[in-house]
Amino acid sequence: MSMFAIVVIAVVVVIAAAVLFIGLGRRGGNRGLKRRFGPEYDHALAGHNGDTEAAGQELGERVRRYGSLKERPLSPEDREQYVAQWARIQEQFVDSPHKAVTEADALLARLAQDRGFPSGEQFDEQLAALSVHHAGQVHGYRGVHAAVRGQSGTEEMREAMVEARGLFAALATEEPADSDRHRSQPPDDHGRAPTAHGRHHTKGSGT
């Protein structure tokens, strides 16, 4: 075998190894993002038609932009007001579902801004920042926001409100997001979720 052929083979092997290394690195990075973002990773993947590289780039950019964001604590007075407002909104859902989700959407936007996230006037930006710190809870906020602007049925709005309660609880806790949240009881309307029939489910009842 000539020296030229040996050199060509060596170059091909090096290139193939580099491509394999980069591919494994990307897959490894995406696995890390999937662990971090959970269902939000699947949402980003769906938004990019299953393109894992594009989804990974989007979520990585979110981490780069908002990963260092520090949440501001709420004063006890502000927290109490937010809890009371949320309870009132849940009660209101029985008679006025669309009005309730509209007010819930606005309340979450204000609460997130008070905690140090971008203004709710830029919903996509605020949601992106929230997803970095509260990835497991942002789906409900997206749901109530969509319900306000769409033609959702009462049951869809109810489900969005139930899911949005998780983000409200996370943001209204007295401790920042990176603290042990399990030491704080998540504030809600005594564990109740709105229903379309004037009833309330208790925690653990399969809302």
N, C-alpha and C positions, 0 to 999 in steps of 0.2 A: 504494500500500500504506500502510495507516495506521501510525502510530507504535507502537500497541499490538501489531500483528502483527509488526513488526520486532523489538520487544523479546522477544516470545514465541519467535520463531525464534532470536534470539541466545541466549536461555536454554537452549533445546533443544540448540543446537550446543555450548554450554559443558558441559552435563550429559553429552552423548554423548562429548565429548572426555575428560572426567574418568573416565567408566566405562572407556573404551578404555585410558587411561593406567594405571588401577589394574589392569586385566586383564593388560596387558603387564608391569607390574611384578611381579605375582604369578607369571606364567609365567617371567619372568626369574629371580625368586628361586628357583622350583622347579628351573630348570635348574642354578642354582648348587648347590642341595642335592643334585641328582642326581649332579653331578660329584663332590661331596664324599663322599657316602654310597655311591654305586655300587649294588651289589645290595641293600644295606640300604634304599635308597630304594624299590626295587621291592617289597620285603617290606612296608614301611610302606604303600605304595599298595595292595597286595593286602589288607592288614588293614583298610583303609578302603573296600573295594569299588570301587577305582578313583577315589576322590575325591581329586584332586590337591591341592585346597586343604586338606583335612583332613590329608593325609599331610605336606604342607609345614608346616602348623602344628605337627604332632607333632615333626617333625625339627628345626624351628626352636627349639622349646621345649627339646629335648635340648641343642642348641648353647648356648642361653642358660644352662642350668643347669650344664652340665659342660664348656663350652668352655675355661674358665680353669683347669680342674683340672691340677695339675702332678704328674706321676708321680714317685714316690719310687724311687730306685735300690735295687737289691738288693745286699746284701753278697756278696762272692765266695763265702763259705761257704754262704749261703742259695741262691745261684744254683746252686752245685754240687749241693746237696741236691735242689733241684727237678729238675734235669736227670737225676739218678740215679733219682728217683722216677718221672719220666715214662718213662724207658727201661724200668724194671721193669713199669710198667703196660702198655706196648706188648707186652712179652714175655708178660705174663699173659693178654693178649687171646686167644691161641691156644687156651688151655684153658678160660678163663672169660670169654667176651665181655661178659656183662652186668656181672659184677663189675668188669671193666676199665673200662667206660664209667662206672660208678658212681664209681670212684675217680678217673677223669679229670675228671669233673664237679666233684667235691669239691676236687681239686687246683687246677683253674683258678679256682675261687671263692676259695681261699686265696691263690693267687698274685696275682690281681687286687687283692684287699684289701691285700696286702703292698705292692703298687705304688701304693697310694693311692686306689683306686677304692672305691665303696660296698661294704658287706658283702655277701657272697654269700647271706646269709639273706633278702635282698630281691632275688631273681634279676632281676626286671624292671628294677629301678632300676640294678643293677650292669650289666646288659646295655646299657641305654640309655646309661650313661656310657661304657662300652667302645666302643660304636658311634660315638661322636663322635671318638675317638682311634684306633680300630682297625677302621674300618668294613668293611674288606675281609676281616677275619678272624673276625668275631663269629658268622658263620653256623654254623661248626663247633661252637662252644660251645653255641649254641642246639640243635644237633642232638644232642649227647651228653646235654644236660639233658632233652630230650624222650625220648630213648631210655631213660633211667633210669626215667621215669614212664610209658612207654607199652609197646606190644607190638611193638617193632621186631625185625625179623629180623636174623640175624647179618651179612648183607651190608650192611644199612642201618647197623648199629652200626659196622661196619668203615669205611664211608664217612664217618660222623660223626667217628670217631677220626682219620682221615687229615686231614679238614678242620680239626678242632680243633687239630691240631699247629701250624697256622699261627699261631693266637692264642698258643699256648704259646711258640713261638719268639719272637714279638714282645714278649711280656711278660718273657721270661727273658733277653733281651739285656741287656748291661751298660749300654747307653746309653738315655736316655729316648726316648719315642716321636717327638719332634720333631727328633731328631738324625739323622745319616746312618746308617741302619741297615745300609746296604750294606757298611760297614766292619766290621761284626760278623758272624761266621758264625752263622746261626741254630742254636741247640742242638737236636739231636734224637738219636734212637737211631742215630747214624751214618747218617742219611738214610733209615732204614728205616721202613716202614709195616706195621702189623699186617695179617695176612691170616687168613682163616678156615681155612686149610689148613696152617698151620705154616710157611709160606714168608714171606720178606720181599722187598719190591721195593726196588730202589735208586733213588736220585734219577734222574729222567729216564726211568724205565722205564714211565711211564704207570700210576701206582698207581690 
